[in-house]
Amino acid sequence: MADASVRPARAADVSEIARIQLDTWRAAYSALLPPTALDDVTPELAGAQWSAAVNEAPSPRHRVLVAQERDSVVGFLAAEPDPDDPGTTMIATMLVEPRWGRRGHGSRLLAAAVDLAREEGTSRLTAWVFERDQASIGFYESAGWSRDGWTRTLDAADTPVREVRLHTSLLEEAA
């Protein structure tokens, strides 16, 4: 069995988080996003944004978690409170580097986010996912999440890209 875990991100993880984001986006989203949208996210820009997220989180509910296999960071998840609903935590992004896929890292990241959200009294989790990203939608649905009917369209380098919102309740079901 592999030595795999999830922990809060540290400053030393920022460059790996940025690299994983860029590599994974280019591998997984090249058919979903225009090339210019992918090219606009440079290593420097990604590094600066992840440094701020890890080192200067605006609240204790803004979190970045990393998945590790042995000593390697292989994926990450960023979560934040929903500004319109204090009882909801949003998964802003969750990525596992493709070469480390299918080893349970995404499930561990999601389980850790659920545990932390429950500890802080969150009643619901949401995630926006590209409508054409069937792999990610299937992952969330296999974890018990479902679409809630909300969609939005983003402007990705002058190309509209639709996203769907998935959600799960953290409330205990009545017996």
The 8 nearest C-alpha neighbors of each residue, nearest first, counted from 0:
[[1, 2, 3, 102, 68, 69, 103, 4],
 [0, 2, 3, 68, 69, 102, 4, 67],
 [1, 3, 69, 68, 0, 4, 67, 70],
 [4, 2, 68, 67, 1, 69, 5, 66],
 [3, 5, 67, 66, 68, 6, 2, 107],
 [6, 4, 66, 65, 67, 108, 64, 107],
 [5, 7, 64, 65, 8, 4, 66, 67],
 [8, 6, 64, 63, 65, 9, 5, 62],
 [9, 7, 64, 65, 63, 12, 6, 53],
 [10, 8, 11, 12, 53, 7, 13, 54],
 [9, 11, 12, 13, 54, 53, 50, 8],
 [10, 12, 9, 13, 14, 8, 15, 50],
 [13, 11, 9, 10, 15, 14, 8, 16],
 [14, 12, 16, 15, 10, 11, 50, 49],
 [13, 15, 17, 16, 12, 46, 18, 11],
 [16, 14, 18, 17, 12, 13, 19, 72],
 [17, 15, 13, 19, 18, 14, 20, 12],
 [16, 18, 20, 14, 45, 46, 15, 19],
 [19, 17, 15, 21, 20, 16, 22, 14],
 [20, 18, 16, 22, 17, 21, 23, 96],
 [21, 19, 17, 23, 18, 22, 24, 16],
 [20, 22, 18, 24, 19, 23, 25, 17],
 [23, 21, 19, 25, 24, 20, 18, 26],
 [24, 22, 26, 20, 25, 21, 96, 27],
 [25, 23, 28, 21, 27, 26, 22, 20],
 [24, 26, 22, 29, 23, 28, 27, 21],
 [27, 25, 23, 24, 28, 29, 22, 97],
 [28, 26, 24, 23, 25, 29, 30, 97],
 [27, 29, 31, 24, 30, 25, 32, 26],
 [28, 30, 25, 31, 32, 27, 26, 34],
 [29, 31, 28, 32, 27, 33, 26, 34],
 [32, 30, 28, 29, 33, 131, 132, 160],
 [33, 31, 29, 28, 30, 34, 36, 155],
 [32, 34, 36, 35, 37, 156, 31, 29],
 [35, 33, 37, 36, 38, 32, 29, 39],
 [34, 36, 38, 37, 33, 39, 156, 32],
 [37, 35, 156, 39, 34, 33, 38, 155],
 [36, 38, 34, 35, 39, 40, 25, 33],
 [37, 39, 35, 40, 36, 34, 41, 33],
 [40, 38, 36, 37, 41, 35, 34, 156],
 [41, 39, 38, 37, 44, 45, 42, 36],
 [40, 42, 44, 43, 39, 45, 38, 21],
 [41, 43, 45, 44, 46, 17, 40, 18],
 [44, 42, 46, 41, 45, 47, 40, 17],
 [43, 45, 41, 47, 46, 42, 40, 48],
 [44, 46, 42, 48, 17, 47, 43, 49],
 [45, 47, 43, 49, 17, 44, 48, 42],
 [48, 46, 50, 44, 45, 49, 43, 51],
 [47, 49, 45, 51, 50, 46, 44, 52],
 [50, 48, 52, 46, 51, 47, 13, 53],
 [49, 51, 47, 53, 48, 52, 54, 13],
 [50, 52, 55, 48, 54, 49, 53, 47],
 [53, 51, 49, 56, 50, 55, 54, 48],
 [52, 54, 50, 51, 55, 49, 56, 63],
 [55, 53, 51, 50, 52, 56, 10, 9],
 [56, 54, 51, 52, 53, 57, 50, 58],
 [57, 55, 52, 58, 61, 53, 54, 51],
 [56, 58, 55, 61, 59, 52, 60, 51],
 [59, 57, 60, 61, 56, 62, 79, 55],
 [58, 60, 61, 62, 56, 57, 79, 80],
 [61, 59, 58, 79, 62, 80, 78, 119],
 [62, 60, 79, 58, 59, 78, 56, 57],
 [63, 61, 78, 77, 60, 79, 64, 59],
 [62, 64, 77, 8, 76, 7, 53, 78],
 [63, 65, 7, 8, 76, 75, 6, 62],
 [66, 64, 75, 8, 5, 6, 74, 7],
 [67, 65, 5, 74, 73, 75, 4, 72],
 [68, 66, 72, 4, 71, 3, 73, 69],
 [67, 69, 3, 71, 2, 70, 72, 73],
 [68, 70, 2, 71, 67, 3, 1, 4],
 [71, 69, 68, 67, 72, 2, 3, 73],
 [72, 70, 67, 68, 69, 73, 66, 15],
 [71, 73, 67, 66, 74, 65, 68, 70],
 [74, 72, 67, 66, 96, 95, 71, 99],
 [75, 73, 95, 66, 94, 65, 96, 72],
 [74, 76, 65, 64, 94, 93, 66, 95],
 [75, 77, 93, 64, 92, 63, 65, 108],
 [76, 78, 63, 92, 91, 62, 90, 64],
 [79, 77, 90, 62, 91, 89, 61, 63],
 [78, 80, 61, 89, 88, 60, 62, 81],
 [79, 81, 88, 89, 82, 87, 60, 85],
 [80, 82, 84, 83, 88, 87, 89, 85],
 [83, 81, 84, 80, 85, 87, 79, 88],
 [84, 82, 81, 85, 87, 80, 86, 88],
 [85, 83, 81, 86, 87, 82, 80, 88],
 [84, 86, 87, 81, 80, 82, 83, 88],
 [87, 85, 121, 122, 84, 123, 88, 120],
 [88, 86, 123, 81, 85, 124, 84, 121],
 [87, 89, 80, 124, 81, 79, 123, 125],
 [90, 88, 125, 79, 78, 124, 126, 91],
 [89, 91, 78, 126, 92, 77, 125, 79],
 [92, 90, 78, 77, 89, 126, 79, 93],
 [93, 91, 77, 90, 76, 94, 78, 126],
 [94, 92, 76, 75, 77, 95, 91, 90],
 [93, 95, 74, 75, 96, 76, 92, 20],
 [96, 94, 74, 73, 97, 100, 105, 75],
 [95, 97, 99, 23, 98, 73, 74, 19],
 [98, 96, 100, 99, 95, 23, 26, 27],
 [97, 99, 100, 96, 95, 73, 101, 23],
 [100, 98, 97, 96, 73, 102, 95, 101],
 [101, 99, 97, 102, 98, 95, 96, 104],
 [100, 102, 103, 99, 104, 105, 97, 98],
 [103, 101, 100, 104, 99, 105, 1, 106],
 [102, 104, 106, 105, 101, 107, 100, 108],
 [103, 105, 107, 106, 102, 66, 108, 95],
 [106, 104, 108, 107, 103, 109, 95, 94],
 [105, 107, 109, 103, 104, 108, 110, 142],
 [108, 106, 110, 104, 105, 109, 111, 103],
 [109, 107, 105, 111, 106, 110, 104, 5],
 [108, 110, 112, 106, 111, 107, 105, 113],
 [111, 109, 113, 107, 112, 108, 106, 114],
 [110, 112, 114, 108, 113, 109, 107, 115],
 [111, 113, 109, 115, 110, 114, 116, 108],
 [114, 112, 110, 116, 111, 115, 117, 109],
 [115, 113, 111, 117, 112, 116, 110, 118],
 [116, 114, 118, 112, 117, 113, 111, 119],
 [115, 117, 113, 121, 119, 118, 114, 112],
 [116, 118, 120, 114, 121, 119, 115, 113],
 [119, 117, 115, 116, 120, 114, 121, 113],
 [118, 120, 116, 117, 121, 115, 60, 114],
 [121, 119, 117, 118, 122, 116, 86, 115],
 [120, 122, 86, 116, 117, 87, 119, 123],
 [121, 123, 169, 86, 170, 168, 87, 120],
 [124, 122, 168, 87, 169, 167, 121, 88],
 [123, 125, 88, 167, 166, 87, 89, 168],
 [126, 124, 166, 89, 165, 90, 88, 164],
 [127, 125, 90, 165, 164, 89, 128, 166],
 [126, 128, 164, 163, 162, 165, 125, 129],
 [129, 127, 162, 163, 130, 126, 164, 136],
 [130, 128, 162, 132, 131, 161, 163, 127],
 [129, 131, 162, 163, 132, 161, 128, 133],
 [130, 132, 129, 133, 31, 161, 162, 128],
 [133, 131, 129, 134, 130, 135, 136, 128],
 [132, 134, 136, 135, 131, 137, 130, 129],
 [133, 135, 137, 132, 136, 138, 131, 139],
 [136, 134, 138, 137, 133, 132, 139, 128],
 [137, 135, 133, 139, 138, 134, 140, 132],
 [136, 138, 140, 134, 135, 139, 133, 141],
 [137, 139, 135, 141, 136, 140, 134, 142],
 [140, 138, 142, 136, 144, 141, 137, 135],
 [139, 141, 144, 137, 143, 142, 138, 145],
 [142, 140, 138, 143, 139, 137, 144, 136],
 [141, 143, 139, 140, 144, 138, 106, 137],
 [144, 142, 140, 141, 145, 139, 167, 166],
 [143, 145, 140, 167, 166, 139, 142, 165],
 [146, 144, 165, 166, 140, 147, 143, 167],
 [145, 147, 165, 148, 164, 166, 163, 144],
 [146, 148, 149, 165, 164, 145, 166, 163],
 [147, 149, 146, 150, 164, 163, 165, 145],
 [150, 148, 164, 147, 163, 151, 146, 165],
 [151, 149, 163, 162, 164, 148, 161, 152],
 [150, 152, 162, 161, 153, 163, 149, 164],
 [151, 153, 161, 160, 159, 162, 154, 150],
 [152, 154, 160, 159, 155, 161, 151, 162],
 [153, 155, 159, 157, 158, 156, 160, 152],
 [156, 154, 158, 157, 36, 153, 159, 160],
 [155, 157, 36, 158, 154, 35, 33, 159],
 [156, 158, 155, 154, 159, 36, 33, 153],
 [157, 159, 155, 156, 154, 160, 33, 32],
 [160, 158, 154, 153, 152, 155, 157, 161],
 [161, 159, 153, 152, 158, 154, 155, 162],
 [162, 160, 152, 130, 151, 129, 153, 159],
 [161, 163, 129, 130, 128, 151, 150, 127],
 [164, 162, 150, 130, 128, 127, 149, 129],
 [165, 163, 127, 149, 126, 146, 150, 147],
 [164, 166, 146, 145, 126, 125, 147, 144],
 [165, 167, 125, 144, 124, 145, 146, 126],
 [166, 168, 144, 124, 123, 169, 125, 145],
 [169, 167, 123, 170, 122, 124, 166, 171],
 [168, 170, 122, 123, 171, 167, 117, 121],
 [171, 169, 168, 122, 172, 123, 121, 117],
 [170, 172, 169, 173, 168, 174, 122, 117],
 [171, 173, 170, 174, 169, 168, 122, 167],
 [174, 172, 171, 170, 169, 168, 122, 167],
 [173, 172, 171, 170, 169, 168, 122, 167]]
